[in-house]
């Protein structure tokens, strides 16, 4: 339905209480606006007497005004609400003749806005006596040179035809002729839209003529605009015809109108295909972007209707315009199928050389990763294409990130990438690319020993360059991390010792380079920490050399042994007895909590004889680990540039970094580190402190050990859910169990399960010669951990297995170790008893 926007006239309320005689005097003088405001307010309130008194003064002094638009509007508003018929005789008043003369002058005025105001008044007036003598003037306004006047004249004629059909019987044919010769698109659209509601026959007749190929583009666009704006479906047939127009503008406008109105899937699909054809043919990027955006909007409102168009729209991903490329990428992601995904990956791999801009290339890399994750059949081809981009200096970082996602979701593709990675490491010289390749090698390598040899060759190439840029420093750090990762995966045997020695040699060369030429403390410290980790015997707990010396000295003097770190704090559940002013100062500085329980642990990192005393409060909350390290300066000197560096395992990432601190003599402060756990297993963190500006001093510290049970919590499951989850878990660890002299087999087995963080599911099945039950838990990442206990009982002896299943290999492996250690401890206690 067509609606004309309202036109407001503001009148001040304080002018409504002026006497009638004064109002008439004001109309004669130059204070006409204020007088008209007061008259209008009173007339609208129903003051008919004032209307009678002021009608002639308004006609004489206000109506001839042509320069003041507001005054002219108020004058027409006054005439609309004024009674122009004699109440006694029922005949028009004589003043109508004067009003008609004034209107005729306005309708022929040179200012188009004065003409427009008069035409609007005639379309709203209720008095036919005013319209009848001016009908010819309205027809003549249809020929005015200004489209504004012609539009208002056509609208006025249509309204008057609705009110007085007998008198304006020729209006439909006149308007049809007017539309046929009109060339202004805006005028055509407004008039046609108005006619749809006032004279539908005239609008339909014009719409029928718009199908003719000989009609002008303006006529067709006006018809499309009219059909799109009205809720009527009478013009839908015309829209379908115009959608196949040879003029692209008309075709696009008709297609957009149809998509906005139709609810039929078949019509929507045809319109989308037609839009796609127009987009493929269009050379102007702005127009093409508009077409693609319309397609994207259609896809969101009608998901699934564009499945057949993915292969056709795919070439537009390589468009030079960034917005066109990103919009098409989103359409392909939403509408891709298994068949179209394979075609898309092959096409993008073939056209990789045409990836013009960095932003466009990043979008395409993300699309390849998306297709590989959602359609595994395309993973191999997509991974190969992504790897080719890893070797590009500009795309290496983004390509590595997407390739990592692809390989983690499709492990079978690692065999394809591994030989390419090893070959590229030996050929590439760019530090950024080489860094990405080393990260990829640590991810895809199956034979860690061979991978270590490859890293060793790459390190030789890096060291020969002897360049001290930030890129090379980052490359050396990545090399150190890669060596650590590969050394942790070395299989036992002769090759393990050789590979481990090769790892130590690589790390030693990095330390030598950083200390002599690079002068890079961060890289040196990282490599030195890695050497410390590799050189440590993993089967023994770490203890500083000073503790061994202290133990030997105390034994030689005949003194009883104390804790390895003699401090006033608790160390592994023991306390020291030695007291001194120094220890009293430490007692004031350190935390009062002296035991470790639950998810909060207190760990001593150094002895009280050290210059820098350190103690860590470890708080575990789900997968997040908070380290609050207390540092106490026990010397009489100020320690500047104090750093705490953490050597972390692969399954932990650090979310915060600390800056250098200054600790004054006999003072203390705390340093906080926030860590994030990504994989559940036993954790060992190696901290080290460094301080000093001119001469740097390094202080090694005790490791922080966190068992896997801190991250596993009992979780009660139903038997039915247990049976559903059991076959879905891929990693299993069967722990053999043999124990003798067991008084209560059930309590013994349940205690083992609780020691590992498992909760018994349902009721155990126990008999004289057997014991069977299930147990369940969940780790802090929400992954299930299930256990099945199946034991045989014979003369107070237990034998059998505890089967553990989980989503991660390291979790079930470490939980199995805990169970084995618990069995050994209880068996040893039984034997000693």
ABEGO torsion letter per residue (X at the ends): XBBBBBBBBBBBAAAAABBAAAAAAAAABABAAAAAAAAAAAAAAGBAAAAAAAAAAAAAAAAABAABAAAAAAAAAAAAABBABBAAAGBBBAAAAAAAAAAAAAAABABAAAAAAAAAAAAABABAAAAAAAAAAAAAAAABABAAAAAAAAAAAAAAAAABAAAAAAAAAAAAAAAAABABAAAAAAAAAAAAAABAAAAAAAAAAAABAABBAAAAAAAAAAAAABABAAAAAAAAAAAABABAAAAAAAAAAAAAABABAAAAAAAAAAAAAAAAABABAAAAAAAAAAAAAAAAABBGAAAAAAAAAAAAAABABAAAAAAAAAAAAAABBAAAAAAAAAAAAAAAAABABAAAAAAAAAAAAAAAAABAAAAAAAAAAAAAAAABAAAAAAAAAAAAAAAAABAAAAAAAAAAAAAAAAABABAAAAAAAAAAAAAABABAAAAAAAAAAAAAAAAAAGBBBAAAAAAAAAAAAAAAAAAAABBBEAAAAAAAAAAAAAAAAAAAAAAAAAGBAAAAAAAAAAAAAAABBAABBBBBAAAAAAAAAAAAAGBBBBBABBBABBBGGBBBABBBAAAAAAAAABBABABBBEABBBBBABBAABABBBBBBBBBBEABBBBBBBBBBABABBBBGBBBBBBBBAABBBABBBBBBBBBBGBBBBBBBBBBBABBBBBBBBBBBBBEAABBBBBBBBBBBBBAAAABBBBBBBAAAAAAAAAABABBBBBBBBBBGBABAAAAAAAAAAAAGBBBBEBBBBBAABBBBBBBBBBAAGBBBBBBBBBBBBGGBBBEBBBBBBABAAAAAAAAAAAAAAAAAAAAAAAAX
